[in-house]
Every structure is written in structure tokens, then in C-alpha cells.
Amino acid sequence: FSAVAVGRAQVLQEPLEETTEGTAISINCSHSNKKDSDYIYWYRQLPGRGPASLVRILKGSKELQDPPGRLWVSADRRSSALWLARPRRGDAAVYYCALGD
């Protein structure tokens, strides 16, 4: 596991998730108990580029509109998941989650 300390929180992610083109994948992270005021942040870093923000959510679930119907994020007090419905080659990247105010 890789651990990232964010203030008082610790975030754990699986070190590697793999899928084939077109096969849905869920990328999960777990974190210490989230307050209602905490946001979950997801970032994506494509090869040779810096990290880019994908979404931030408080809790519940949210469908991202870009790309429509392909990317969902859900979060609760202990975990968050990013779900990619139809991954393409261009989605191959390092994905990060973080917890913060």
C-alpha cells in the first residue's frame, strides 16, 4: 500500500490496478474517518505530465459530465472509489485520491 498523510488523515490506495481497454475498472482508496466538512479529491497524472484535478466531492456520489457517462466517483466516511466505465488507452495514468478541507 502507498500511504499519503494529509493533515490529520491517512489515505491508503492499492499500489496497482489494471484493466484492458473497454473493461470497467474501480479504483479505491480508504482513509481515516471523514468529517462532513472534508472533501475527497481525485487527481490523474498522465505519463510525462503533472497531476490534474478530476473532481472533489463532500459525500454521496457524483457523475462527472466530462466525459459523460464514463466516470463516476463515490465517497463515504471511510472510503472513496473512482469508477471508469469504458477505459481507453488515453486513460492509462496514475490516479490519486486525497482527503482535505
N, C-alpha and C positions, 0 to 999 in steps of 0.2 A: 504494500500500500504506500501511496505517497500522502504525506500529511502537510497541510498548509495551515499555519496559525494566522488567524485574522482577529486581532484584538483578543477577546476572551475565548474565542471559538476555535475549535479544531475541525478541519474538514478532511475527510478521507475519501479517496477515489481509487477505483481499481486501476492498476498500472497500465492495462492494455485491454481494449475492446476491439474486436474485429468483426467485419461482416463482408459480404460480397455485394457488388453493385446491384441495386434494386431490392435488396433484402433488408427489411426494417431492423433498426437497432435501438436499444435503450441504453443510455449512458447514465450511470447512477453515482450519486455521492451521498455520504452520510455526514452529519455534523452534530455538534453538541446542541442542546435544547435551544430552539429558536424562539425569541420573543416575538410578539405580534408586530413589533415595530422593525424587526430585522428583515432585510431584503436578501433574496438569493440572486446572485449574479452568475450568468453563464457567459463564457468567452470562448472564442475559437481562434486558433493560431494556425494559419495555413503555412506550408513549407516556405521558408525564406521571407516570411512577413512577421510583423508584430501582432500581438493579441488584438482581436476586435470584439467589441461587445455584441452579444446576441440578444440578451434580454435581462431584465430584472423584474422579479415578482415578489410580492409580500407572502401570499399563501394561496391555496387553491390551485387552479390550473388555468393556463392561458394558451391560446393558439396564436402563433405568430402569423402575420399576414404575408410575410415575405421570406420564403416562398409559401404561397397559400396551400394549406392542407398538407404540408410536408413535415413541419417541425412543431412539436408541442413541448411545453415544459410544465412540470407539476412540482409542487413543493408542499411539505407539511412541516411539523415541528422538528423532525429528526432526519429528514432526507429530502433529496430533490432528484428528479430524473429529467433528462432531455431525450426525447423520442424522435427519431428521424425516420419517416415513413418509407421513402424511396431514395436511399443514398446514391449519389453519383460519384464518379471519380473526383470531381472537384470538391467534394465534402471531406476528403481524406485530410485530417488535421489533428492537432492536439486540442482537446476540449477541456476547459477548466470550469469549476464552479467555485464560488466564494460566498461567504456569509458576512454581512455588514449592515451598518445603519443606513 
